[in-house]
Amino acid sequence: MDKLPIDLFNEFSQQREGEILYQLLYRCLQQGILKGLLKGGERLPSSRELAAQLKVSRNTVRMAYDQLIAEGYVESHQGAGSFITSLPEKLIHPPVDSSRDEALPPELSELAQRYMASSSLYASGCMLLQPAVQPMDHFPRKRWRRCLSAAADVDAMFGQPPAGLRLLREQIAGHLSTFRGIQVSAEQILITSGSQQASFMLASMLCNPGDRVLLETPGYPGTEAVLAAAGACVKHINWQVLQDAQALNACLTGSDARALFITPSRNFPLGHTLPLEARLRILHWAAQNNRWIVEDDYDSEFAEGHPVSALFALDQGKRVIYTGTFSRTMFPALRLGYMVLPEALVPAFLKARRLMDGGLSAVAQAAMGHFMSQGDYSRHIRKMRQLYQERRSILEKLLADSALSHLPVTDAGGGMHLVLALPDSVDDKALVHDLMAEGIGIRALSHYASGNTSLKGLVIGFALNNADEMQQGIDRVEAHYLKLTAKTSG
Ligand SMILES: Cc1ncc(COP(=O)(O)O)c(C=O)c1O
């Protein structure tokens, strides 16, 4: 063949920016062969002929031919030229299954279908009054930069243990001893990419599809999503039941649940602490029946006053797994957290970790380890505790001075957000929807209250904004609240 059909090179006129010419030529020829436009056994024009036809350099054609030869589309015969490889017809023109409906989702495993069915966690990107977001203008960037730079010299660039960098695990063990009354060795600590990954691993390592699992409500939707993905059959325990010893006893007696996922130190988002009797009761239930308790301790660092000791520290039966995160105390994009395992669970989790991903980036872990070992972490927490307390008081005052003053603040204090209860007649999701349109990141309490429709309220963050910003936000909440209540009563 002296010349190739010009239709083959239609794509030449659509060359994308940055695309290398020989790769484009290669693709045109490859598609021509796969679509059967160039037949097996046919001789390709010489590189000189094709270069002249397409007005490109001979080198471009040679490189495209070399690629086709390397991949087996074309065979080069010494002295005779380059020939298109003969391939079985049915592989070149695979029969198209006309019954296949392109609109149907691809065939996926049951696990993948459960992922698809889970509700996605929303990050609104609205920066006013958004809960769980830190004021990065108060973050000690210089000190952090120094730790990142020290991490570049980390010795352990090879052979990192799947549990995580020893330096960081030792620092976490020390932090847990000082702040949470937990005495553990670094061997029991597994570094994760955050509490969400910890819950995910725990759901799949502790539960089989179809197993019943108890989950407090309201709660963090991400936990329910991973339980659903693991195929667990979730049974909600209402927070009021958890506060009432008799009701809790009735719920646990005879329960075949394999595990209980809970935030005992500060319910998320209500902020309530699980009473002592309830703590002892769930520990007793787990020990007597060989069940597991997953303790999500997401923000005790910002508890009002001294935080209650962790359930893990109370547990004699070694049935509690503790999960912690740096997302609140540092920043979420760091993607570092940890779990503390009873010794008996360690070998299985290490094996799983090695298989999953071999552990996390040693660089981020080393930086965090240095930040902790130099006292920067505890200093930062102390400063943020103080700042958040001040900001909480400012927000409470703004609410008290507004038309929302009759609405009770129902959470237990401290933290990075407060909960403002709304009357049953107000649709909190509708209110939040309107606020988001104005860049206000307040969340609806009912969003967290799966299985409990009676909870209505606003989860209002105060950590991120200064007094002026909070004033702006509350003015908007007030206006929208009054508009919505006028509509409902009118
Ligand atoms: C109660 C609770 N658990 C878990 C998580 C997940 O946190 P991480 O960023 O560590 O995955 C969050 C995030 O806000 C949370 O609020």
The ligand as an SDF file (V2000), in Angstrom:
LIG
                    3D

 16 16  0  0  0  0  0  0  0  0999 V2000
  -17.7560   11.0530   65.3630 C   0  0  0  0  0  0  0  0  0  0  0  0
  -16.8280   10.9500   64.1930 C   0  0  0  0  0  0  0  0  0  0  0  0
  -16.2270    9.7760   63.9450 N   0  0  0  0  0  0  0  0  0  0  0  0
  -15.3900    9.6340   62.8990 C   0  0  0  0  0  0  0  0  0  0  0  0
  -15.1180   10.6740   62.0520 C   0  0  0  0  0  0  0  0  0  0  0  0
  -14.1750   10.4470   60.9000 C   0  0  0  0  0  0  0  0  0  0  0  0
  -13.0070   11.1300   61.1190 O   0  0  0  0  0  0  0  0  0  0  0  0
  -11.6550   10.9210   60.3120 P   0  0  0  0  0  0  0  0  0  0  0  0
  -11.4020   12.1950   59.5950 O   0  0  0  0  0  0  0  0  0  0  0  0
  -10.6320   10.6280   61.3620 O   0  0  0  0  0  0  0  0  0  0  0  0
  -11.8360    9.7540   59.3840 O   0  0  0  0  0  0  0  0  0  0  0  0
  -15.7270   11.9160   62.2640 C   0  0  0  0  0  0  0  0  0  0  0  0
  -15.4550   13.0480   61.3620 C   0  0  0  0  0  0  0  0  0  0  0  0
  -15.8760   14.1720   61.5540 O   0  0  0  0  0  0  0  0  0  0  0  0
  -16.6050   12.0520   63.3650 C   0  0  0  0  0  0  0  0  0  0  0  0
  -17.2150   13.2300   63.6000 O   0  0  0  0  0  0  0  0  0  0  0  0
  1  2  1  0
  2  3  1  0
  2 15  2  0
  3  4  2  0
  4  5  1  0
  5  6  1  0
  5 12  2  0
  6  7  1  0
  7  8  1  0
  8  9  2  0
  8 10  1  0
  8 11  1  0
 12 13  1  0
 12 15  1  0
 13 14  2  0
 15 16  1  0
M  END
$$$$
